[in-house]
Amino acid sequence: MELIYKGKTKDVYQAEGNHVLLKFKDDMTGTDGVFDPGANTVGLTVDGIGQSGLRMTTFFFEKLATEGIPTHYVVSDIDASTMTVKSAEMFGRGLEVICRYRAVGSFLKRYGAYCEEGQPLDAFVEVTLKDDDRNDPPINQDGLVQLGILSSTDYEKLEALTKAISLVVKEVLAEKGVDLYDIKLEFGRDEQGEIMLIDEISGGNMRAYLNGTAVSPFELEKMILS
């Protein structure tokens, strides 16, 4: 298959029809060997983490389908570490949408003068532009509209979907006694122009804590899927 894009944690190939194939890799985002879901560089490689992320993603995408939430998911092949998905039109060069339930990560770095680490947040939604050269700068609704990346109506739908999806994930984790601190999501448009969740939902794109201690992506998958 033709390689379309070589990403940090996944490679994207053209598949049959209006589908693409995602190949999950064993690379994780972070810095100096330390995992960080908010980082925009590969920080470490962990054997088996690609399949682990795919198992979690498959579980959550299938659960979201039962909730009537649109995603690009079609089918997964766990042994091959691949997921076939619908083609998606990106918003600009790509957006990342973060839903925050606790003040950690880049939120704490920016606003630490006004909050304490781990302070509860009410599903705070934050949008950043996918731009490694500019360290994924945050942007608000007005900026997105004025730059022609999306409309106000699109933004409102994006925000509503982000909160709905994040709540599903939060409730699943809570059943295992795990607290979701934040989660990073991506969206695109399908052939009909409807907004849908793309990319993945795994331990690699969220911060989760058990009794105040961070849970690694591997540990989280075992806890959720056991």
Rosetta blueprint (number, residue, H / E / L):
1 M L
2 E L
3 L E
4 I E
5 Y E
6 K E
7 G L
8 K L
9 T L
10 K E
11 D E
12 V E
13 Y E
14 Q E
15 A L
16 E L
17 G L
18 N L
19 H E
20 V E
21 L E
22 L E
23 K E
24 F E
25 K L
26 D L
27 D E
28 M E
29 T E
30 G E
31 T E
32 D L
33 G L
34 V E
35 F E
36 D L
37 P L
38 G L
39 A L
40 N L
41 T L
42 V E
43 G E
44 L E
45 T E
46 V L
47 D L
48 G L
49 I H
50 G H
51 Q H
52 S H
53 G H
54 L H
55 R H
56 M H
57 T H
58 T H
59 F H
60 F H
61 F H
62 E H
63 K H
64 L H
65 A H
66 T H
67 E L
68 G L
69 I L
70 P L
71 T E
72 H L
73 Y E
74 V E
75 V E
76 S E
77 D E
78 I L
79 D L
80 A L
81 S L
82 T E
83 M E
84 T E
85 V E
86 K E
87 S L
88 A L
89 E E
90 M L
91 F L
92 G L
93 R L
94 G L
95 L E
96 E E
97 V E
98 I E
99 C E
100 R E
101 Y E
102 R E
103 A L
104 V L
105 G H
106 S H
107 F H
108 L H
109 K H
110 R H
111 Y H
112 G L
113 A L
114 Y L
115 C L
116 E L
117 E L
118 G L
119 Q L
120 P E
121 L E
122 D E
123 A E
124 F E
125 V E
126 E E
127 V E
128 T E
129 L E
130 K L
131 D L
132 D H
133 D H
134 R H
135 N L
136 D L
137 P L
138 P E
139 I E
140 N L
141 Q H
142 D H
143 G H
144 L H
145 V H
146 Q H
147 L L
148 G L
149 I L
150 L L
151 S L
152 S H
153 T H
154 D H
155 Y H
156 E H
157 K H
158 L H
159 E H
160 A H
161 L H
162 T H
163 K H
164 A H
165 I H
166 S H
167 L H
168 V H
169 V H
170 K H
171 E H
172 V H
173 L H
174 A H
175 E H
176 K L
177 G L
178 V L
179 D E
180 L E
181 Y E
182 D E
183 I E
184 K E
185 L E
186 E E
187 F E
188 G E
189 R E
190 D L
191 E L
192 Q L
193 G L
194 E L
195 I E
196 M E
197 L E
198 I E
199 D L
200 E L
201 I L
202 S L
203 G H
204 G H
205 N H
206 M E
207 R E
208 A E
209 Y E
210 L E
211 N L
212 G L
213 T E
214 A E
215 V L
216 S L
217 P H
218 F H
219 E H
220 L H
221 E H
222 K H
223 M H
224 I H
225 L H
226 S L
